Amino acid sequence: MRGFRELLLLYAALLLVSMVATRFQVVAPTALSAATAPITRVVLAVTDNVRRAYTNVVQERNLAGEVQSLRRQNDALTQRNELLAREVARLRQVVQIRSTLAPNAVGLAQVVAVDPSPLLARLTLNRGSGDGVRVRMPVIVPAGLVGQVVGVSGNRATVIGLVDPESSVGVTLEGSRGGRGLAVGLPPDRLRAQFSRSVPVKPGDVLVTSSLGGVYPVGIRVGTVERVLPLGPNDVNRTVIVRPAVDVGAVEDVTLLEGL
């Protein structure tokens, strides 16, 4: 009986404590909740903005890396495309020369050096005896004659241009009008050609290679007559000044012909 009373008293005590706790529970006033709501919204907005800004920074960094990678790939492809375009142009040069100027074209060479002296016209090519290059091989471009090979090493060749003072080439008027002559280099950028007095050469005439000298194929453009010098009373030949068809200092790739 005593134990039952103790349990009843304990139950009553717990009930009383529960009622007191419920009666005096602290409830946030409505005014306080209304005042803190904007601050809460601001904090949430700032947090969201910070999160979005961080996400944007990460994305922009990733995009910048991708753009840089794409630029490197584009540069590499552009360089490769330029090399391929140049190689195609060089091959077209050989085809054009073989079909229009000289069917005995044997290959291309690149000019790797030009003699700096204004009194000489010498080129160095990146092909030599190891590539089948030999002395006296004619050298041309689609525009016309450049000169001939005068020296060869294992992987290099020296070419003497038409305007070099030691150069000479047999010439004739284009169009089978007859009249063979000889043109020699006149530094820095002209040739001097001599014809018989009977040859009706005049300014504007185009000169091409003739069989004279036995070095160059016939019919390759040499240059254009710029002026005809006056004849003296004792002159046997007519002298003309010729502007070469090819600017030796500007060529980059040349075609080598099989020697005659």
Secondary structure, DSSP 8 states (H G I E B T S, - for coil): -HHHHHHHHHHHHHHHHHHHHHHT-----HHHHHHHHHHHHHHHHHHHHHHHHHHHHHHHHHHHHHHHHHHHHHHHHHHHHHHHHHHHHHHHHHHHHHHHT-TTEEEEEEEEEE---TT--EEEES--GGGT--TT-EEEETTEEEEEEEEE-SS-EEEEETTSTT-EEEEEETTT---EEEEEEETTTEEEEEEETTS---TT-EEEE-STTSSS-TT-EEEEEEEE----TT--EEEEEEEESS-GGG--EEEEE---
